[in-house]
């Protein structure tokens, strides 16, 4: 369970990273929309785990590797934005958020179940 402090700090990071990706995301991944779906911060606020969702890109692992290769640059830009609010700028760890894929799979399964003919109950 995250503390209020962690949640608040994660919210600040999420907003500022969203602004960074909105303005400069095309430099990292052209023709791809990057959204930050979730941010989790360790209790000491030293590590931020950022979950990303990519739209317009089919190779998620390549997109993630591209973002990871620019992690120090992204951290520097984040630091410039939040330097007055925190003592240390957290290390950034990026992950792919596969929630949308999971939801899509579940929808297909439910559609398949609904299309199957219902068997009458035999008692």
N, C-alpha and C positions, 0 to 999 in steps of 0.2 A: 504494500500500500504506500503510495507516494504521499509525502507531506504536502501541506499547502504551499510551502516555500518551493519545493520541487515543481509542483504544478504551475505555479506562477512563473517561475524561471523558464520552464519548458514552453509556456505560452509566449513569453517574450522572444525566445529563440525562434519559435515557429513563425511568428509574425515577421521578424526581421529576415529570416532566411527566405520566406515567401517573397518578400520585396526584392531580395537579391536575385532570386531565380526569375522573378517576373521581369526585372530590368536586364539582367545579363545572362539569362538561361540560354538564349539563342547562341551565345558565344561558345558554350560548352556542348550543347546538343541542338544543332539546327533542325528545324521542323518538328520539334518535340516539346510538348508541354509537360513541365515537371511540377508536380504538386507535392506538398509536404502533408502527409496524412496524419502523422503522429510524431511527437517528440517525447522521449523518455530521458530523464536526467538521473544520474546516480546521486545518492544522498549527500556526497561531498561536493556536488555540482561540478566535478572535474571532467566528466564524460557525458556527452549528449548523443543519444542514439536516435538518428533521424530516419524515419520510414518514408520512402518516396514512392510516388506513383507516376508512371510515364504514359502519356497519351500521344499517339502518333509515332510510336517506335515499337517495332516488333522484337528486336533483340534486346531484351531487358538486361541481360548480364553485361553486354557491351556498354549499354547506357550507364549501368551502375559503375563499371570500371572507369568510365570516362569521368564521372562525378568524383569517384574516389581519387583519381589522379589529380584533380583540381581541389582536393580537400584543404590543402594549406592555404590556397588563394581564397577559397570561400571562408575559411576560418578568419583570415586577416580582414576580409570585408565585414564579417560579422563583428569582429572585435572593434572595428572603427565605429560601428553603429551602437554597440552596447557598452563601450568602455567606461562610461560614467555610471553605469548601473551595477557593475560587478567588479570583483577583485581580480578574478582570473577568467580568461576566456577558455571555455571547455574544449577538449579534444572532440572532434566530430567523427562519428561512425555512421556510415550510411548503409541502409538496407532497403531491399525492394519490399513494398507492401503488397502482398498478394491477395488482399481482401476482396478486391473487385473480381479477380479470377475465381476465387472460391464461391462468391455469390453467383457468378455466371454459371459455374458448374452445377450448383445446387438448383438454379432455375431450370436448367436443362433436364435434370433428374426429375424435378416435380412436373415438368411438362410431359415427360415420357410416362410418368405414373398416371397422369390425368388422361392421356391418350389411350392407354391400355383399357381394354374392355373390362368392365367390372364383373367378377364372377359372383353369381348368386350364392348366398350363404346356404349351406346344406347342413341341416340339423337332423 
